[in-house]
Amino acid sequence: MEVIDKVVISIKKKENCEDLPLPEYMSSGSAGMDLYADVDGEITLEPGRIKLISAGIYISLPQGYEAQIRPRSGLAIKHGIGIVNSPGTIDADYRGLINIIMINFGSNSYAIKRGVRIAQMVINKVTQAELQVVSELDKTIRNAGGFGHTGV
C-alpha cells in the first residue's frame, strides 16, 4: 500500500503499561494499528457480557482527525469477540485513556490476557458539515426507498 499521507500523533502510556507495545501496523498494507490489552493478568469475558478493557494509552490527535476503534477480524471469527460501539470514535479533543467496549457474541468464555491484541485503531481525516435548512430536497432515483428497497 502506498502511503499518501502521514500524520504525527503524540502518545503517552498509562502508568504501569511500559511492558505493553505501542500500537503498531502489522504489515505494510495495514489500515489499522493493533491495540493491546491493559489488564492485570487476564479477564474472562463470558458469553453475552460486555467489559470495558483499557488499551493503556492516551493520544493527542491533530485537529481535523479522528481515530476509529474497530474489532479484530480474527477475534470475531474464532471467538465471537466484537466491539459494542463499532466503530468507536476518538475525537481530536479527547485526551483520556483509550478503552475498548468489548462483547462476547460467542458461546464460550474468552480470556483476555495482558498484552494480547484486542482491537484496531484507524486514523481518518474528518470533515465537519454545515447544515442548511431547505424546504425541499433534490430528487433521486431511489428517493425515499428505505431498507431493502433495491431488492438486495
DSSP file (Angstrom, degrees, kcal/mol; ACC not computed):
  #  RESIDUE AA STRUCTURE BP1 BP2  ACC     N-H-->O    O-->H-N    N-H-->O    O-->H-N    TCO  KAPPA ALPHA  PHI   PSI    X-CA   Y-CA   Z-CA
    1    1 A M              0   0    0      0, 0.0     2,-0.5     0, 0.0    29,-0.1   0.000 360.0 360.0 360.0 127.6    0.0    0.0    0.0
    2    2 A E        -     0   0    0     27,-0.1     2,-0.7     1,-0.0    27,-0.0  -0.668 360.0-132.1 -78.8 127.0    1.4    3.4   -1.0
    3    3 A V        +     0   0    0     -2,-0.5     3,-0.1     1,-0.2    -1,-0.0  -0.719  29.0 175.2 -82.8 117.5    1.3    5.8    1.9
    4    4 A I        +     0   0    0     -2,-0.7     2,-0.4     1,-0.3    -1,-0.2   0.820  65.1  19.1 -89.4 -35.9   -0.2    9.0    0.6
    5    5 A D        -     0   0    0      2,-0.0     2,-0.4     0, 0.0    -1,-0.3  -0.996  60.4-166.3-142.0 137.7   -0.4   11.0    3.8
    6    6 A K        -     0   0    0     -2,-0.4     2,-0.4    -3,-0.1    -3,-0.0  -0.971   4.7-169.0-125.1 145.8    1.2   10.7    7.2
    7    7 A V        -     0   0    0     -2,-0.4     2,-0.5     2,-0.0    -2,-0.0  -0.981  21.7-126.0-131.0 143.6    0.2   12.5   10.4
    8    8 A V        -     0   0    0     -2,-0.4     2,-0.5     2,-0.0    -2,-0.0  -0.786  25.4-169.7 -92.8 128.1    2.1   12.7   13.7
    9    9 A I        -     0   0    0     -2,-0.5     2,-0.3    52,-0.1    52,-0.2  -0.975  16.7-137.0-120.6 124.7    0.2   11.6   16.7
   10   10 A S  E     -A   60   0A   0     50,-1.3    50,-2.3    -2,-0.5     2,-0.4  -0.612  26.7-170.7 -77.5 139.0    1.5   12.1   20.3
   11   11 A I  E     -A   59   0A   0     -2,-0.3     2,-0.4    48,-0.2    48,-0.2  -0.985  13.0-169.4-135.5 143.9    1.1    9.1   22.5
   12   12 A K  E     -A   58   0A   0     46,-2.6    46,-2.4    -2,-0.4     2,-0.3  -0.998  19.7-132.4-132.0 135.3    1.5    8.6   26.2
   13   13 A K  E     -A   57   0A   0     -2,-0.4    44,-0.2    44,-0.2     3,-0.1  -0.656  27.1-112.8 -85.5 143.5    1.5    5.2   28.0
   14   14 A K    >   -     0   0    0     42,-2.7     3,-1.6    -2,-0.3    -1,-0.1  -0.379  49.0 -81.8 -65.7 150.2   -0.6    4.8   31.1
   15   15 A E  T 3  S+     0   0    0      1,-0.3    -1,-0.1     2,-0.1    41,-0.0  -0.290 119.2  19.8 -54.9 138.9    1.4    4.2   34.3
   16   16 A N  T 3  S+     0   0    0     -3,-0.1    -1,-0.3     1,-0.1     3,-0.2   0.664  98.2 101.0  70.5  20.3    2.5    0.6   34.7
   17   17 A C    X   +     0   0    0     -3,-1.6     3,-1.5     1,-0.1    -2,-0.1   0.131  36.7 113.3-115.6  18.6    2.0   -0.1   31.0
   18   18 A E  T 3  S+     0   0    0      1,-0.3    -1,-0.1    -5,-0.1    -3,-0.1   0.789  73.6  60.0 -59.9 -27.1    5.7    0.1   30.0
   19   19 A D  T 3  S+     0   0    0     -3,-0.2    -1,-0.3     2,-0.1    -2,-0.1   0.667  87.9  89.9 -76.4 -16.4    5.6   -3.6   29.2
   20   20 A L  S <  S-     0   0    0     -3,-1.5    -3,-0.1    36,-0.1    18,-0.0  -0.609  81.6-117.4 -84.1 139.9    2.8   -3.1   26.5
   21   21 A P        -     0   0    0      0, 0.0    15,-0.2     0, 0.0     3,-0.1  -0.333  31.1-106.0 -66.4 154.4    3.9   -2.5   22.9
   22   22 A L        -     0   0    0      1,-0.1    12,-0.1    13,-0.1    35,-0.0  -0.446  53.7 -79.6 -68.8 155.7    2.9    0.8   21.3
   23   23 A P        -     0   0    0      0, 0.0     2,-0.3     0, 0.0    12,-0.2  -0.308  64.8-176.5 -53.6 142.0    0.0    0.5   18.7
   24   24 A E  E     -B   34   0B   0     10,-1.0    10,-2.8    -3,-0.1     2,-0.4  -0.997  34.1-115.9-148.6 150.3    1.5   -0.8   15.5
   25   25 A Y  E     -B   33   0B   0     -2,-0.3     8,-0.2     8,-0.3     3,-0.0  -0.725  23.4-152.9 -80.0 129.8    0.7   -1.7   11.9
   26   26 A M  S    S+     0   0    0      6,-0.5     2,-0.3    -2,-0.4    -1,-0.1   0.592  74.7  15.4 -85.9 -10.5    1.3   -5.4   11.5
   27   27 A S  S >  S-     0   0    0      1,-0.0     3,-1.4    -3,-0.0    -1,-0.1  -0.970  82.4-104.2-152.7 166.3    2.0   -5.2    7.8
   28   28 A S  T 3  S+     0   0    0     -2,-0.3    -1,-0.0     1,-0.3    -2,-0.0   0.720 121.1  48.2 -66.6 -19.8    2.9   -2.5    5.2
   29   29 A G  T 3  S+     0   0    0    -26,-0.0    -1,-0.3   -27,-0.0     2,-0.1   0.357  82.4 125.3-100.9   5.1   -0.6   -2.6    3.9
   30   30 A S    <   -     0   0    0     -3,-1.4    -5,-0.1     1,-0.2     3,-0.0  -0.420  41.0-168.5 -69.8 136.1   -2.4   -2.4    7.2
   31   31 A A  S    S+     0   0    0     -2,-0.1    92,-0.5     1,-0.1     2,-0.3   0.732  72.9  53.8 -88.6 -28.2   -5.0    0.4    7.6
   32   32 A G  S    S-     0   0    0     90,-0.1    -6,-0.5    -8,-0.0     2,-0.4  -0.842  73.7-135.4-115.5 147.3   -5.3   -0.2   11.4
   33   33 A M  E     -BC  25 121B   0     88,-2.8    88,-2.7    -2,-0.3    -8,-0.3  -0.801  31.7-117.2 -92.7 136.4   -2.8   -0.3   14.2
   34   34 A D  E     -BC  24 120B   0    -10,-2.8   -10,-1.0    -2,-0.4     2,-0.3  -0.528  24.6-150.3 -74.6 140.3   -3.3   -3.1   16.7
   35   35 A L  E     - C   0 119B   0     84,-2.7    83,-2.5    -2,-0.2    84,-0.9  -0.836  11.0-136.7-109.5 149.9   -4.1   -2.1   20.3
   36   36 A Y  E     - C   0 117B   0     19,-0.4     2,-0.3    -2,-0.3    81,-0.2  -0.810  19.7-104.4-115.1 147.9   -3.1   -4.2   23.3
   37   37 A A        -     0   0    0     79,-2.3    78,-2.8    -2,-0.3     2,-0.9  -0.530  20.3-160.4 -75.0 125.3   -5.0   -5.2   26.4
   38   38 A D  B     +F   54   0C   0     16,-3.0    16,-0.5    -2,-0.3     2,-0.3  -0.766  42.9 134.1-101.7  81.6   -4.1   -3.4   29.6
   39   39 A V        -     0   0    0     -2,-0.9     2,-0.9     2,-0.2     4,-0.1  -0.904  64.1-107.1-126.0 156.6   -5.4   -5.9   32.1
   40   40 A D  S    S-     0   0    0     -2,-0.3     2,-1.3     2,-0.1    -2,-0.1  -0.761  87.4 -44.7 -83.4 108.3   -4.0   -7.4   35.3
   41   41 A G  S    S-     0   0    0     -2,-0.9    73,-2.6     2,-0.0     2,-0.3  -0.552 117.1 -30.4  72.0 -96.5   -3.1  -11.0   34.3
   42   42 A E  E     -I  113   0D   0     -2,-1.3     2,-0.4    71,-0.2    71,-0.2  -0.991  49.2-149.9-153.4 155.9   -6.3  -11.9   32.5
   43   43 A I  E     -I  112   0D   0     69,-2.5    69,-3.6    -2,-0.3     2,-0.5  -0.984  20.0-132.8-125.7 136.8  -10.0  -11.1   32.5
   44   44 A T  E     -I  111   0D   0     -2,-0.4     2,-0.7    67,-0.2    67,-0.2  -0.801  11.5-158.1 -93.7 127.5  -12.7  -13.6   31.5
   45   45 A L  E     -I  110   0D   0     65,-3.4    65,-2.0    -2,-0.5     3,-0.1  -0.905  16.7-151.2-104.4 107.2  -15.3  -12.3   29.1
   46   46 A E    >   -     0   0    0     -2,-0.7     3,-2.1    63,-0.2    58,-0.4  -0.377  33.3 -79.4 -77.2 155.1  -18.4  -14.5   29.4
   47   47 A P  T 3  S+     0   0    0      0, 0.0    58,-0.2     0, 0.0    -1,-0.1  -0.278 117.7  11.2 -54.3 134.0  -20.8  -15.1   26.6
   48   48 A G  T 3  S+     0   0    0     56,-3.3     2,-0.2     1,-0.3    57,-0.1   0.428 103.4 122.5  78.6  -0.3  -23.2  -12.2   26.1
   49   49 A R    <   -     0   0    0     -3,-2.1    55,-1.8    55,-0.2     2,-0.4  -0.604  50.2-146.7 -98.5 156.5  -21.3  -10.0   28.5
   50   50 A I  E     + G   0 103C   0     -2,-0.2     2,-0.3    53,-0.2    53,-0.2  -0.960  17.3 179.1-120.2 136.2  -19.7   -6.6   27.9
   51   51 A K  E     - G   0 102C   0     51,-2.3    51,-2.4    -2,-0.4     2,-0.6  -0.996  28.2-129.0-138.4 145.3  -16.5   -5.3   29.5
   52   52 A L  E     - G   0 101C   0     -2,-0.3     2,-0.5    49,-0.2    49,-0.2  -0.836  30.2-168.9 -91.2 118.8  -14.5   -2.1   29.3
   53   53 A I  E     - G   0 100C   0     47,-2.9    47,-3.3    -2,-0.6     2,-0.1  -0.945  16.0-131.3-117.2 124.8  -10.9   -3.0   28.6
   54   54 A S  E     -FG  38  99C   0    -16,-0.5   -16,-3.0    -2,-0.5    45,-0.2  -0.450   6.8-158.5 -71.3 141.9   -8.1   -0.4   28.8
   55   55 A A        -     0   0    0     43,-2.8   -19,-0.4     2,-0.2    44,-0.1   0.431  38.8-126.0 -94.8  -4.2   -5.6   -0.1   25.9
   56   56 A G  S    S+     0   0    0     42,-0.5   -42,-2.7     1,-0.2     2,-0.3   0.682  71.3 100.3  72.9  18.8   -3.2    1.5   28.3
   57   57 A I  E     -A   13   0A   0     41,-0.4    41,-2.6   -44,-0.2     2,-0.3  -0.936  52.4-157.1-137.0 158.6   -2.6    4.6   26.1
   58   58 A Y  E     -A   12   0A   0    -46,-2.4   -46,-2.6    -2,-0.3     2,-0.3  -0.969  21.2-166.0-125.1 143.4   -3.6    8.3   25.7
   59   59 A I  E     -A   11   0A   0     37,-0.5     2,-0.5    -2,-0.3   -48,-0.2  -0.925  19.1-147.8-131.7 159.1   -3.3   10.0   22.4
   60   60 A S  E     -A   10   0A   0    -50,-2.3   -50,-1.3    -2,-0.3    32,-0.1  -0.929  21.1-164.6-125.1 104.6   -3.4   13.6   21.1
   61   61 A L        -     0   0    0     -2,-0.5   -52,-0.1    33,-0.4     3,-0.1  -0.648  24.3-111.8 -87.0 143.4   -4.8   13.8   17.6
   62   62 A P    >   -     0   0    0      0, 0.0     3,-1.3     0, 0.0    -1,-0.1  -0.397  46.5 -86.0 -67.1 152.3   -4.3   16.9   15.4
   63   63 A Q  T 3  S+     0   0    0      1,-0.2     3,-0.1    29,-0.1    28,-0.0  -0.327 117.9  37.8 -54.8 137.8   -7.4   19.0   14.7
   64   64 A G  T 3  S+     0   0    0      1,-0.3    62,-2.6    -3,-0.1     2,-0.3   0.506 102.3  92.2  94.6   5.9   -9.2   17.6   11.7
   65   65 A Y  E <   -D  125   0B   0     -3,-1.3    27,-0.4    60,-0.3    -1,-0.3  -0.904  48.8-170.8-128.7 158.8   -8.5   13.9   12.5
   66   66 A E  E     -D  124   0B   0     58,-2.3    58,-2.5    -2,-0.3     2,-0.5  -0.941  18.7-134.3-137.0 160.4  -10.3   11.1   14.4
   67   67 A A  E     -DE 123  90B   0     23,-2.0    23,-2.8    -2,-0.3     2,-0.5  -0.986  18.0-155.0-114.4 128.6   -9.3    7.6   15.5
   68   68 A Q  E     -DE 122  89B   0     54,-3.3    54,-2.8    -2,-0.5     2,-0.6  -0.886   5.5-147.9-102.1 133.5  -11.8    4.8   14.8
   69   69 A I  E     +DE 121  88B   0     19,-2.7    19,-2.3    -2,-0.5    52,-0.2  -0.897  25.0 177.9-102.4 122.7  -11.6    1.8   17.1
   70   70 A R  E     -D  120   0B   0     50,-2.8    50,-2.7    -2,-0.6    16,-0.0  -0.862  30.1-100.3-125.9 155.8  -12.6   -1.4   15.2
   71   71 A P        -     0   0    0      0, 0.0     2,-0.5     0, 0.0    48,-0.2  -0.291  35.9-113.0 -68.4 158.8  -12.8   -5.1   16.1
   72   72 A R     >  -     0   0    0     46,-0.5     4,-1.8     9,-0.1     3,-0.2  -0.838  18.6-142.4 -90.6 129.0  -10.1   -7.5   15.0
   73   73 A S  H  > S+     0   0    0     -2,-0.5     4,-2.7     1,-0.2     5,-0.3   0.849  98.2  57.6 -63.5 -35.0  -11.5  -10.0   12.5
   74   74 A G  H  > S+     0   0    0      1,-0.2     4,-2.2     2,-0.2     5,-0.3   0.908 107.9  46.3 -63.1 -42.1   -9.5  -12.9   13.9
   75   75 A L  H  >>S+     0   0    0     -3,-0.2     4,-1.8     2,-0.2     6,-1.8   0.871 113.5  51.4 -65.9 -36.1  -11.1  -12.5   17.3
   76   76 A A  H  X5S+     0   0    0     -4,-1.8     4,-1.4     4,-0.3    -2,-0.2   0.950 116.1  36.8 -67.0 -49.8  -14.5  -12.2   15.7
   77   77 A I  H  <5S+     0   0    0     -4,-2.7    -2,-0.2     1,-0.2    -1,-0.2   0.862 124.6  39.2 -75.3 -35.5  -14.4  -15.3   13.5
   78   78 A K  H  <5S+     0   0    0     -4,-2.2    -3,-0.2    -5,-0.3    -2,-0.2   0.830 137.5   8.5 -83.6 -32.6  -12.5  -17.5   16.0
   79   79 A H  H  <5S-     0   0    0     -4,-1.8    27,-0.4    -5,-0.3    29,-0.3   0.469  92.2-114.1-131.2  -5.2  -14.2  -16.5   19.3
   80   80 A G     << +     0   0    0     -4,-1.4    25,-3.4    -5,-0.6    26,-0.5   0.764  61.0 154.4  74.2  24.6  -17.2  -14.2   18.5
   81   81 A I  E     +H  104   0C   0     -6,-1.8    -1,-0.2    23,-0.2    23,-0.2  -0.757  11.5 153.7 -93.0 128.9  -15.5  -11.2   20.2
   82   82 A G  E     -H  103   0C   0     21,-2.6    21,-2.2    -2,-0.5     2,-0.4  -0.686  43.7 -99.7-136.8-170.8  -16.5   -7.8   19.0
   83   83 A I  E >   -H  102   0C   0     19,-0.2     3,-0.7    -2,-0.2    19,-0.2  -0.983  22.1-143.6-121.7 130.1  -16.8   -4.2   20.0
   84   84 A V  T 3  S+     0   0    0     17,-2.6     2,-1.0    -2,-0.4    -1,-0.1   0.930  97.9  37.4 -62.4 -50.0  -20.2   -2.8   21.1
   85   85 A N  T 3  S-     0   0    0     16,-0.3    -1,-0.3   -15,-0.0   -16,-0.2  -0.516  96.5-154.5-102.3  66.1  -19.9    0.6   19.5
   86   86 A S  S <  S+     0   0    0     -2,-1.0   -16,-0.1    -3,-0.7     2,-0.1  -0.760  77.8  26.4 -95.2 127.1  -18.1   -0.3   16.4
   87   87 A P  S    S-     0   0    0      0, 0.0     2,-0.2     0, 0.0    -1,-0.2   0.540  88.5-160.7 -80.5 144.2  -16.5    1.7   15.1
   88   88 A G  E     -E   69   0B   0    -19,-2.3   -19,-2.7    -2,-0.1     2,-0.5  -0.600  13.4-137.2 -79.2 148.3  -15.8    3.7   18.3
   89   89 A T  E     -E   68   0B   0     -2,-0.2     2,-0.6   -21,-0.2   -21,-0.2  -0.928  14.3-165.0-115.7 130.9  -14.7    7.3   17.6
   90   90 A I  E     -E   67   0B   0    -23,-2.8   -23,-2.0    -2,-0.5     2,-0.1  -0.965  23.5-143.1-109.3 117.0  -12.0    9.1   19.4
   91   91 A D    >   -     0   0    0     -2,-0.6     3,-1.7   -25,-0.2   -30,-0.3  -0.356  21.2-110.9 -79.6 159.4  -12.3   12.8   18.7
   92   92 A A  T 3  S+     0   0    0    -27,-0.4   -31,-0.3     1,-0.3    -1,-0.1   0.735 116.8  51.1 -61.9 -24.8   -9.3   15.2   18.2
   93   93 A D  T 3  S+     0   0    0    -33,-0.1     2,-0.4   -31,-0.1    -1,-0.3   0.375  84.7 106.1 -97.5   6.2  -10.0   17.0   21.5
   94   94 A Y    <   +     0   0    0     -3,-1.7   -33,-0.4     1,-0.1   -35,-0.2  -0.725  33.7 167.5 -86.9 131.6  -10.2   13.8   23.7
   95   95 A R        +     0   0    0     -2,-0.4    -1,-0.1   -35,-0.1     3,-0.1   0.244  39.5 110.2-124.8  10.2   -7.2   13.2   25.9
   96   96 A G  S    S-     0   0    0      1,-0.2   -37,-0.5   -38,-0.1     2,-0.1  -0.166  80.3 -66.6 -81.9 177.8   -8.5   10.5   28.2
   97   97 A L        -     0   0    0    -39,-0.1     2,-0.6     1,-0.1   -39,-0.2  -0.382  50.9-120.5 -63.3 136.5   -7.5    6.8   28.5
   98   98 A I        +     0   0    0    -41,-2.6   -43,-2.8    -3,-0.1   -42,-0.5  -0.735  38.1 179.0 -84.2 121.6   -8.4    4.8   25.4
   99   99 A N  E     -G   54   0C   0     -2,-0.6     2,-0.5   -45,-0.2   -45,-0.2  -0.909  21.0-139.9-122.4 150.2  -10.8    2.0   26.4
  100  100 A I  E     -G   53   0C   0    -47,-3.3   -47,-2.9    -2,-0.3     2,-1.2  -0.946   8.6-143.1-113.7 127.1  -12.4   -0.7   24.3
  101  101 A I  E     -G   52   0C   0     -2,-0.5   -17,-2.6   -49,-0.2   -16,-0.3  -0.740  33.3-171.8 -89.8  93.8  -16.1   -1.7   24.9
  102  102 A M  E     -GH  51  83C   0    -51,-2.4   -51,-2.3    -2,-1.2     2,-0.3  -0.584  11.2-170.4 -94.1 149.5  -15.7   -5.4   24.2
  103  103 A I  E     -GH  50  82C   0    -21,-2.2   -21,-2.6   -53,-0.2     2,-0.8  -0.986  21.1-135.4-137.2 147.0  -18.5   -8.0   23.9
  104  104 A N  E     + H   0  81C   0    -55,-1.8   -56,-3.3   -58,-0.4   -23,-0.2  -0.878  25.6 169.3-104.3 102.8  -18.6  -11.8   23.6
  105  105 A F        +     0   0    0    -25,-3.4   -24,-0.2    -2,-0.8   -25,-0.2   0.544  54.9  93.6 -84.1  -9.4  -21.1  -12.8   20.9
  106  106 A G  S    S-     0   0    0    -26,-0.5   -58,-0.2   -27,-0.4   -26,-0.1  -0.001  83.3-119.5 -77.1-176.3  -19.7  -16.3   21.1
  107  107 A S  S    S+     0   0    0    -60,-0.1     2,-0.3     2,-0.1    -1,-0.1   0.437  89.4  64.8-105.3  -2.7  -21.0  -19.3   23.1
  108  108 A N  S    S-     0   0    0    -29,-0.3    -2,-0.2   -62,-0.1   -63,-0.0  -0.881  89.4-100.3-120.1 153.3  -17.7  -19.9   25.1
  109  109 A S        -     0   0    0     -2,-0.3     2,-0.4   -63,-0.1   -63,-0.2  -0.355  35.6-150.3 -63.2 149.2  -15.9  -17.8   27.7
  110  110 A Y  E     -I   45   0D   0    -65,-2.0   -65,-3.4    -4,-0.1     2,-0.6  -0.993   4.3-141.5-129.4 128.5  -12.9  -15.9   26.3
  111  111 A A  E     -I   44   0D   0     -2,-0.4     2,-0.8   -67,-0.2   -67,-0.2  -0.786   8.8-156.5 -90.9 119.4   -9.8  -15.0   28.4
  112  112 A I  E     -I   43   0D   0    -69,-3.6   -69,-2.5    -2,-0.6     2,-0.3  -0.866  19.0-163.2 -94.4 112.1   -8.4  -11.5   27.6
  113  113 A K  E >   -I   42   0D   0     -2,-0.8     3,-2.0   -71,-0.2   -76,-0.3  -0.665  29.5 -86.8 -99.7 151.9   -4.8  -11.7   28.7
  114  114 A R  T 3  S+     0   0    0    -73,-2.6   -76,-0.2    -2,-0.3    -1,-0.1  -0.294 111.8  13.6 -55.4 130.9   -2.4   -8.8   29.3
  115  115 A G  T 3  S+     0   0    0    -78,-2.8    -1,-0.3     1,-0.3     2,-0.2   0.425  89.2 134.1  84.7  -0.6   -0.7   -7.7   26.1
  116  116 A V    <   -     0   0    0     -3,-2.0   -79,-2.3   -79,-0.1     2,-0.5  -0.512  66.9-101.5 -78.8 153.8   -2.9   -9.5   23.6
  117  117 A R  E     +C   36   0B   0    -81,-0.2   -81,-0.3    -2,-0.2    -1,-0.1  -0.622  47.9 166.5 -75.7 123.7   -4.2   -7.6   20.6
  118  118 A I  E     -     0   0B   0    -83,-2.5   -46,-0.5    -2,-0.5     2,-0.3   0.616  55.3  -5.0-116.1 -17.7   -7.8   -6.6   21.2
  119  119 A A  E     -C   35   0B   0    -84,-0.9   -84,-2.7   -48,-0.2     2,-0.4  -0.959  61.5-112.6-163.7 174.1   -8.8   -4.0   18.6
  120  120 A Q  E     -CD  34  70B   0    -50,-2.7   -50,-2.8    -2,-0.3     2,-0.5  -0.933  16.5-149.7-121.0 148.5   -7.5   -1.9   15.7
  121  121 A M  E     -CD  33  69B   0    -88,-2.7   -88,-2.8    -2,-0.4     2,-0.5  -0.978  12.6-170.0-119.9 120.8   -7.2    1.9   15.6
  122  122 A V  E     - D   0  68B   0    -54,-2.8   -54,-3.3    -2,-0.5     2,-0.5  -0.931  13.5-143.3-111.9 130.5   -7.6    3.6   12.2
  123  123 A I  E     + D   0  67B   0    -92,-0.5     2,-0.3    -2,-0.5   -56,-0.2  -0.814  26.0 176.2 -96.8 129.5   -6.7    7.2   11.8
  124  124 A N  E     - D   0  66B   0    -58,-2.5   -58,-2.3    -2,-0.5     2,-0.2  -0.949  32.2-115.0-132.6 150.5   -9.0    9.3    9.4
  125  125 A K  E     - D   0  65B   0     -2,-0.3     2,-0.4   -60,-0.2   -60,-0.3  -0.564  35.9-142.9 -75.7 150.3   -9.4   12.8    8.3
  126  126 A V        -     0   0    0    -62,-2.6     2,-0.5    -2,-0.2    -1,-0.0  -0.928  12.7-161.8-121.1 140.7  -12.7   14.4    9.3
  127  127 A T        -     0   0    0     -2,-0.4     2,-0.5     2,-0.0   -62,-0.0  -0.988  12.6-148.5-117.1 128.7  -15.0   16.8    7.6
  128  128 A Q        -     0   0    0     -2,-0.5     2,-0.2     2,-0.0    -2,-0.0  -0.835  18.3-135.7 -96.5 134.8  -17.5   18.8    9.6
  129  129 A A        -     0   0    0     -2,-0.5     2,-0.6     1,-0.0    -1,-0.0  -0.580   2.2-142.9 -89.9 148.4  -20.7   19.6    7.8
  130  130 A E        -     0   0    0     -2,-0.2     2,-0.3     2,-0.0    -2,-0.0  -0.963  25.5-137.2-105.0 120.7  -22.5   22.9    7.8
  131  131 A L        -     0   0    0     -2,-0.6     2,-0.5     2,-0.0     0, 0.0  -0.585  16.5-166.2 -83.8 139.6  -26.3   22.2    7.8
  132  132 A Q        -     0   0    0     -2,-0.3     2,-0.3     2,-0.0    -2,-0.0  -0.978  15.6-137.8-127.5 116.9  -28.5   24.3    5.5
  133  133 A V        +     0   0    0     -2,-0.5     2,-0.3     2,-0.0     3,-0.0  -0.590  30.1 174.6 -76.8 129.9  -32.3   24.2    6.1
  134  134 A V        -     0   0    0     -2,-0.3     3,-0.1     1,-0.1    -2,-0.0  -0.876  39.5-128.9-131.0 163.8  -34.3   23.9    2.9
  135  135 A S  S    S+     0   0    0     -2,-0.3     2,-0.3     1,-0.2    -1,-0.1   0.750  93.4  16.6 -85.1 -24.6  -37.9   23.5    2.1
  136  136 A E  S    S-     0   0    0     -3,-0.0     2,-0.3     3,-0.0    -1,-0.2  -0.992  70.5-133.6-146.2 151.2  -37.3   20.6   -0.3
  137  137 A L        -     0   0    0     -2,-0.3     2,-0.0    -3,-0.1    -2,-0.0  -0.683  38.3 -93.0 -99.0 158.6  -34.5   18.1   -1.1
  138  138 A D        -     0   0    0     -2,-0.3     2,-0.2     1,-0.1    -1,-0.1  -0.364  45.3-113.5 -67.1 151.8  -33.3   17.2   -4.5
  139  139 A K        -     0   0    0     -3,-0.0     2,-0.3    -2,-0.0    -1,-0.1  -0.605  34.0-177.3 -89.7 146.7  -34.9   14.1   -6.1
  140  140 A T        -     0   0    0     -2,-0.2     4,-0.1     1,-0.1     0, 0.0  -0.839  42.0-104.1-132.1 172.1  -33.1   10.9   -6.8
  141  141 A I  S    S+     0   0    0     -2,-0.3    -1,-0.1     1,-0.2    -2,-0.0   0.913 125.4  38.9 -63.5 -42.0  -34.0    7.6   -8.4
  142  142 A R  S >  S+     0   0    0      1,-0.2     3,-2.1     2,-0.1     2,-0.3   0.905  84.2 159.1 -72.7 -42.3  -34.1    5.9   -5.0
  143  143 A N  T 3  S-     0   0    0      1,-0.3    -1,-0.2    -5,-0.0    -2,-0.1  -0.365  74.1  -7.9  53.4-112.8  -35.7    8.9   -3.4
  144  144 A A  T 3  S+     0   0    0     -2,-0.3    -1,-0.3    -4,-0.1     2,-0.2   0.311  92.9 135.6 -97.7   9.6  -37.5    7.7   -0.1
  145  145 A G    <   -     0   0    0     -3,-2.1     3,-0.1     1,-0.1     5,-0.1  -0.394  36.3-171.0 -60.8 126.4  -37.0    4.0   -0.7
  146  146 A G    >   -     0   0    0      1,-0.3     3,-2.3    -2,-0.2     4,-0.3   0.197  39.4  -5.7-100.1-145.0  -35.8    2.5    2.6
  147  147 A F  T 3  S+     0   0    0      1,-0.3    -1,-0.3     2,-0.1     4,-0.0  -0.221 132.9   5.1 -54.4 129.4  -34.5   -0.8    3.8
  148  148 A G  T >  S+     0   0    0     -3,-0.1     3,-1.7     1,-0.1    -1,-0.3   0.540  88.2 133.5  75.2   6.2  -34.5   -3.5    1.2
  149  149 A H  T <   +     0   0    0     -3,-2.3    -2,-0.1     1,-0.3    -3,-0.1   0.828  69.3  50.7 -59.7 -34.8  -35.6   -1.0   -1.5
  150  150 A T  T 3  S-     0   0    0     -4,-0.3    -1,-0.3    -5,-0.1    -3,-0.1   0.441 115.6-112.2 -87.5   2.4  -33.1   -2.2   -4.0
  151  151 A G    <         0   0    0     -3,-1.7    -2,-0.1     1,-0.0    -1,-0.0   0.518 360.0 360.0  83.8   4.8  -34.1   -5.8   -3.6
  152  152 A V              0   0    0      0, 0.0    -3,-0.1     0, 0.0    -1,-0.0   0.425 360.0 360.0 -97.5 360.0  -30.8   -6.8   -2.0
